[in-house]
Amino acid sequence: MRRTSLHLTVLVLILGLSGTSWAMDFDFDDLFGDDLFVELEEDEATIPPEEALLRQDGWDVGGNYRFSVTTRRTFMEGIDPLDSFGTSLGGQVYLDARPDPNFRVFGKVGLSYAVTKQRGADGTVQDPLKLSLQELFSDFNYDNKVFFRAGKQNVSWGVGYFFSPADVISIGRINPLDPGVELEGPVALKAQYPRGSTNYYLYTLFDGVDSLDKVALAPKMEFVVGGTEIGLGGFYQKDKAPRAMVTVSSSLGDFAVFGEAVVSKGSDKGFADALPMNYPTYKKDDLFFHATAGARYSHSDPDGLFNLTGATQYYFNGEGYQNQEYIQGLRGYYAMLLAMSASDDAVQREVAKKELVKFNVADMSSTGMHYLAVMVGWNNLLNTKLSASAFLNANLSDGSGMVTTTLTLPTFSKISPSVGASFNYGDVATEFGGLGKNTTVFAAITLGSGSF
């Protein structure tokens, strides 16, 4: 059954919405992915199998829904504990239309609703409903030899789990605390030419482009050598740092191993020096090198007692600071300007306003040269309905980091509770040290959530 009216309604919804993105929480299954099965209806028996797989009866509508409640208590040195309570409501809706084997249109929107009123910087109450166009593209081909995808689309150039410097074209960046979340992709035309086990790609990128000479190009090639997949790619755009990358993914015994390397001529970041007031300075002629390597592991015993997953990854960030005092000084200067912007003194407010315009907050993240991330999970521990996980994200350059532990309790009637604790370490003004050491304990309940 096509449920045509419902599908057309959802299509109109998808084509008409835009806003900000919405993210899902970590799931053990996200670490290793799921298989994709397409169920064919009986009347598709007369269609060639390859066409039936593509058509899926013409239309497919689905998505997910999530509602959760979280309460937290944070302990910081020298002050009373801070309590917070939050409710998260959101979801995704997608429509996949395949009118014939050579043409497909796909659209997906994200929805989130702020249950608690949010106020902007000017004090006005913001619209609680946030909608974002996450994907909207069409697939078509030339003579079944060259395959095209045109529109806003998710891409994945990198193979890293917590860090992926080789993903040079996604708009979003991996959050190591929630690596399974879909990253926002670009508006692009992707051309793919498969030849044997080798795939050739060319991405033409249009985000932020207002003239033809600013269109970005990103070629890529993927091929297999034995049991190892290798990717080679590059990125070029006028007035941006050009980049070249290589990725490798393979297996070593029971471990899935991966690595990436990137070199760029110059950097798009703004840097600080010994005097924070000089920020930003730019390094357009220096060579920058990034590299990362990691492994993933999964184990399950016949008795179901030890269902273990794990991942670890090291990241060398060539755009990090050799002298961490420079970036710590910039963070302190930024905090001072924020305080001045709220001052009763009009002169201080005006000075702060002029200085804050120069700041890009992203320049104050990923400022170390060496990072390490480690995740371990124990699903259905000792054949019970309990699951536990622990995660470490560490900036080895400034000695700061964050540790998060979670215990997922038994789910009953679509109610899934969990408890946990997180703490940070590091000096004030370090990347994870923030305003000082703190410990947070939390309890959360997910209610009636799932996919459809």
C-alpha positions in Angstrom: 0.0 0.0 0.0 1.4 3.4 -1.0 -0.4 5.6 1.6 -0.1 8.3 -1.1 -1.7 11.2 0.9 0.5 10.6 3.9 3.6 10.5 1.8 2.8 13.7 0.0 2.2 15.4 3.3 5.6 14.3 4.6 7.2 15.3 1.4 5.8 18.9 1.7 7.0 18.9 5.3 10.5 17.9 4.4 10.8 20.4 1.5 9.6 23.3 3.6 11.5 23.1 6.9 14.9 24.5 7.9 16.6 25.4 11.2 19.2 24.0 13.5 20.4 20.4 14.0 19.3 17.9 16.5 21.4 15.0 17.9 20.8 11.5 19.2 22.5 10.0 22.3 25.2 7.3 22.1 24.2 3.7 21.3 26.3 0.6 21.6 25.1 -0.5 18.2 26.4 2.8 16.6 30.0 1.6 17.2 29.9 -1.2 14.7 26.8 -0.4 12.6 23.7 -2.4 11.6 22.9 -4.4 8.6 20.3 -3.0 6.1 17.5 -5.3 5.0 14.9 -4.4 2.4 11.6 -6.3 2.6 10.0 -6.9 -0.8 6.3 -7.3 -1.2 4.8 -10.2 -3.1 3.8 -8.1 -6.1 7.5 -7.2 -6.7 8.2 -10.8 -7.6 7.8 -9.9 -11.3 10.4 -7.1 -11.1 14.0 -8.0 -11.6 15.7 -8.3 -8.1 18.1 -5.4 -8.7 15.3 -3.1 -9.7 13.1 -4.2 -6.8 15.9 -3.4 -4.4 16.1 0.1 -5.7 12.4 0.8 -6.0 11.0 -0.4 -2.6 7.5 0.1 -3.9 8.2 3.7 -4.8 7.9 5.4 -1.4 9.3 4.9 2.1 8.6 7.0 5.1 10.2 6.6 8.5 12.2 8.2 11.3 12.7 8.2 15.0 11.3 9.8 18.1 13.0 10.6 21.4 11.8 12.0 24.7 14.0 12.0 27.8 14.2 13.6 31.2 17.6 14.2 33.0 18.5 15.6 36.4 22.0 16.5 37.4 24.0 17.7 40.4 27.4 19.3 39.9 30.0 19.7 42.6 32.7 22.3 42.2 35.4 23.4 44.7 34.5 26.3 46.9 30.8 26.6 45.9 27.5 24.9 46.8 26.4 22.0 44.6 24.5 23.1 41.5 21.3 21.3 40.5 19.8 21.2 37.0 16.9 19.6 35.3 16.2 19.2 31.6 13.7 17.6 29.2 14.7 16.7 25.7 12.0 16.2 23.0 12.9 15.6 19.3 13.1 13.3 16.4 13.7 12.8 12.7 11.5 12.2 9.7 12.6 11.0 6.3 11.1 10.3 3.0 12.7 8.1 0.4 11.1 8.2 -3.1 12.3 5.9 -5.9 9.9 6.3 -8.8 12.2 4.2 -11.1 15.5 2.4 -10.8 17.4 5.3 -12.2 16.1 8.1 -10.1 15.7 8.6 -6.3 14.8 11.6 -4.1 15.6 11.5 -0.4 14.8 14.1 2.3 15.3 14.2 6.0 14.4 16.8 8.7 15.4 17.0 12.4 13.0 18.3 15.0 13.6 19.4 18.5 11.4 21.2 21.0 12.8 23.3 24.0 10.4 22.4 26.8 12.0 25.0 29.0 11.9 28.6 27.6 15.2 29.7 26.1 16.2 33.4 25.9 18.5 34.9 23.4 21.4 37.3 24.1 19.0 40.2 23.9 16.6 38.6 26.4 13.8 37.8 24.0 12.2 34.3 24.3 13.2 32.1 21.4 11.0 29.9 19.3 11.0 26.6 21.2 10.5 24.5 18.0 13.7 24.0 16.0 13.6 22.4 12.6 16.6 21.5 10.4 16.9 20.3 6.9 19.5 17.5 7.4 19.5 15.9 3.9 17.7 16.6 0.6 19.2 15.1 -2.5 18.5 13.2 -5.7 20.4 10.2 -7.1 20.6 9.7 -10.9 23.1 8.2 -13.3 24.5 8.3 -16.8 24.2 5.0 -18.6 24.6 3.1 -15.3 28.3 4.0 -15.4 28.6 7.3 -13.7 26.4 7.9 -10.6 25.4 11.3 -9.3 24.0 12.7 -6.1 23.0 16.3 -6.1 21.8 18.3 -3.0 22.5 18.4 0.7 24.0 15.1 1.7 25.9 13.4 4.5 29.4 12.3 3.5 32.1 10.4 5.3 35.6 10.7 4.0 37.3 9.7 7.2 37.5 6.3 8.9 38.3 7.6 12.5 35.7 7.1 15.2 36.5 9.8 17.8 38.6 12.1 15.6 38.6 12.4 11.8 40.9 15.1 10.3 40.6 13.4 6.9 36.9 14.4 6.7 37.7 17.6 5.0 34.3 18.4 3.5 31.6 17.7 6.2 30.2 20.9 7.8 29.8 19.1 11.2 32.7 17.7 13.2 32.7 14.6 15.3 31.9 15.2 19.0 34.1 12.6 20.8 31.5 12.5 23.6 28.8 11.4 21.1 30.6 10.0 18.0 27.6 8.1 16.6 25.7 11.3 15.8 25.2 12.0 12.1 27.3 14.9 10.9 25.9 17.8 8.9 26.9 17.4 5.3 27.5 19.9 2.5 25.4 21.0 -0.4 27.2 19.2 -3.2 27.2 17.4 -6.5 28.9 14.0 -6.1 30.0 12.1 -9.2 31.0 8.5 -8.6 32.7 6.2 -11.2 33.2 2.6 -10.1 35.7 0.5 -11.9 36.2 -3.0 -10.5 36.9 -2.7 -6.8 38.1 0.9 -7.2 35.8 3.9 -6.8 36.5 7.4 -8.2 34.7 10.4 -6.7 34.5 14.1 -7.5 32.6 16.4 -5.1 31.6 19.9 -6.2 30.8 21.9 -3.1 28.5 25.0 -2.9 28.1 25.9 0.8 28.7 29.7 1.3 29.5 30.2 -2.4 28.4 33.4 -3.9 30.5 33.4 -7.1 31.7 30.7 -9.5 35.4 31.1 -8.6 34.6 30.1 -5.0 33.1 26.7 -5.8 35.2 24.0 -4.0 36.4 20.8 -5.5 37.3 17.6 -3.7 38.4 14.5 -5.6 38.8 11.1 -4.0 39.7 7.6 -4.9 39.1 4.4 -2.9 40.6 1.0 -3.6 41.3 -2.3 -1.9 44.6 -4.1 -1.5 44.1 -7.5 0.0 42.0 -7.0 3.1 42.8 -3.3 3.4 40.8 -0.3 2.0 42.8 2.8 1.1 41.4 6.2 0.3 43.2 9.2 -1.3 41.7 12.6 -1.6 42.1 16.4 -1.7 40.3 19.6 -1.2 40.7 23.0 -3.0 38.8 26.2 -2.6 39.8 29.8 -3.3 41.0 31.6 -0.1 41.0 28.3 1.9 43.8 26.1 2.9 44.2 23.3 0.3 44.4 19.8 1.8 45.5 16.3 0.8 44.5 13.2 2.8 44.9 9.4 3.0 42.9 6.9 5.0 43.5 3.2 5.7 41.1 0.7 7.3 41.8 -3.0 7.8 41.7 -5.7 10.4 44.3 -7.2 12.7 43.1 -10.4 14.2 40.0 -9.6 16.2 40.6 -5.8 15.9 39.4 -3.4 13.3 42.2 -0.9 12.8 42.2 2.5 11.0 44.3 5.5 10.3 44.3 8.9 8.6 46.8 11.5 7.6 46.3 15.0 6.3 48.6 17.7 5.1 47.5 21.3 4.4 49.2 24.4 3.0 48.3 27.0 5.6 45.4 26.9 8.1 42.0 28.5 8.2 42.2 28.9 12.0 43.0 32.1 13.9 46.0 31.8 16.3 47.1 33.5 19.5 50.6 34.5 20.5 52.2 35.7 23.7 49.9 38.8 23.7 46.2 37.7 23.6 45.3 41.2 22.2 47.1 40.3 18.9 44.5 37.6 18.2 43.8 36.5 15.5 47.0 35.9 13.6 46.9 33.6 10.5 49.4 31.2 9.1 48.8 30.8 5.4 52.2 29.6 4.3 53.1 27.0 6.9 52.6 23.3 6.3 50.4 21.5 8.8 50.3 17.8 9.3 47.5 15.7 11.1 47.6 12.0 11.8 45.4 9.6 13.7 45.3 5.9 14.4 43.0 3.7 16.4 41.3 0.3 16.8 37.9 -1.2 17.6 37.2 -4.5 19.3 34.1 -6.6 20.0 33.8 -9.8 22.0 30.9 -12.0 22.9 31.2 -15.4 24.7 28.8 -18.3 24.1 27.2 -17.9 27.5 26.4 -14.2 27.0 28.3 -13.2 30.1 30.9 -10.9 28.5 29.5 -8.9 25.6 32.3 -6.3 25.4 33.0 -3.5 23.0 36.0 -1.1 23.0 37.6 1.6 20.9 40.7 3.7 21.3 42.2 6.4 19.1 45.3 8.7 19.2 45.2 12.0 17.3 48.2 14.3 16.4 46.9 17.7 15.7 49.4 19.7 13.7 47.3 22.9 14.2 47.6 22.6 18.0 49.8 24.8 20.1 53.4 23.8 21.1 53.2 26.5 23.8 49.9 25.9 25.6 50.3 29.2 27.6 49.4 31.1 24.4 45.9 29.5 24.1 45.3 29.5 27.9 46.1 33.2 27.9 43.6 33.7 25.1 40.9 31.8 27.0 41.5 34.0 30.1 41.3 37.1 27.9 38.0 35.9 26.4 36.6 35.3 29.8 37.6 38.8 30.9 35.9 40.3 27.9 32.7 38.4 28.6 32.7 39.8 32.1 33.3 43.3 30.8 30.4 43.0 28.3 28.0 42.5 31.3 29.5 45.4 33.2 27.6 48.5 34.4 30.3 50.6 32.9 29.4 51.7 29.4 33.0 52.2 28.3 33.9 48.7 29.4 30.9 47.3 27.5 31.9 49.1 24.3 35.5 48.0 24.5 34.4 44.4 25.1 32.0 44.5 22.2 34.7 45.6 19.7 37.1 42.9 20.9 34.6 40.0 21.0 33.7 40.5 17.4 37.1 39.2 16.5 36.6 35.9 18.3 35.7 32.6 16.6 34.9 30.3 19.5 36.0 27.3 17.4 39.6 28.6 17.5 39.7 27.8 21.2 38.8 24.1 20.8 41.1 21.3 19.6 44.1 23.4 20.7 46.3 20.5 21.9 48.8 18.7 19.7 48.2 15.3 21.2 44.8 13.7 22.1 43.7 10.3 23.3 40.2 8.8 23.4 39.2 5.5 25.0 35.8 3.9 25.2 34.9 0.5 26.9 31.4 -1.0 27.1 29.9 -4.0 28.7 26.5 -4.8 27.2 24.1 -7.1 29.2 26.8 -7.6 31.7 26.9 -11.1 33.2 23.8 -12.0 31.1 21.7 -9.4 32.9 19.7 -6.5 31.6 22.4 -4.0 32.8 24.9 -2.3 30.5 27.8 -0.2 31.5 30.2 2.1 29.6 33.1 4.4 30.4 34.7 7.1 28.2 37.9 9.1 28.4 38.7 12.1 26.3 42.2 13.5 27.1 44.2 16.5 25.8 47.7 15.2 26.5 49.3 18.5 25.6 47.8 20.6 28.5 47.1 17.7 30.9 43.3 18.1 30.9 40.5 15.6 30.2 37.0 14.3 30.9 35.8 10.9 32.1 32.2 9.8 31.7 30.7 6.6 33.1 27.1 5.4 32.5 25.1 2.5 33.8 22.0 1.6 31.8 19.3 0.0 33.8 16.7 -2.6 32.6 14.2 -1.3 30.1 10.6 -2.0 30.7 7.5 -0.9 28.6 9.6 1.5 26.5 11.0 3.1 29.6 14.8 3.1 29.7 16.5 4.6 32.9 20.2 5.2 33.3 22.5 6.8 35.9 26.1 8.0 35.7 28.8 10.4 36.6 31.4 12.5 34.9 34.3 14.5 36.0 37.0 16.7 34.4 40.6 17.3 35.4 43.1 19.9 34.4 44.2 23.4 35.4 42.0 26.4 35.0 41.9 27.7 31.3 43.0 24.3 29.9 40.7 22.8 27.3 38.8 20.5 29.7 39.7 22.2 32.9 37.5 25.1 32.1 36.7 27.2 35.3 38.0 24.4 37.5 37.6 20.8 38.4 34.0 19.5 38.8 32.1 16.3 39.2 28.6 15.7 37.9 26.2 12.9 38.8 23.1 12.4 36.8 20.0 10.2 36.3 18.0 10.0 33.1 14.9 8.3 31.8 14.1 7.8 28.1 10.3 7.5 27.6 8.5 5.8 24.7 11.4 6.4 22.2 12.2 4.4 19.1 12.2 4.2 15.4 9.3 3.9 13.0 
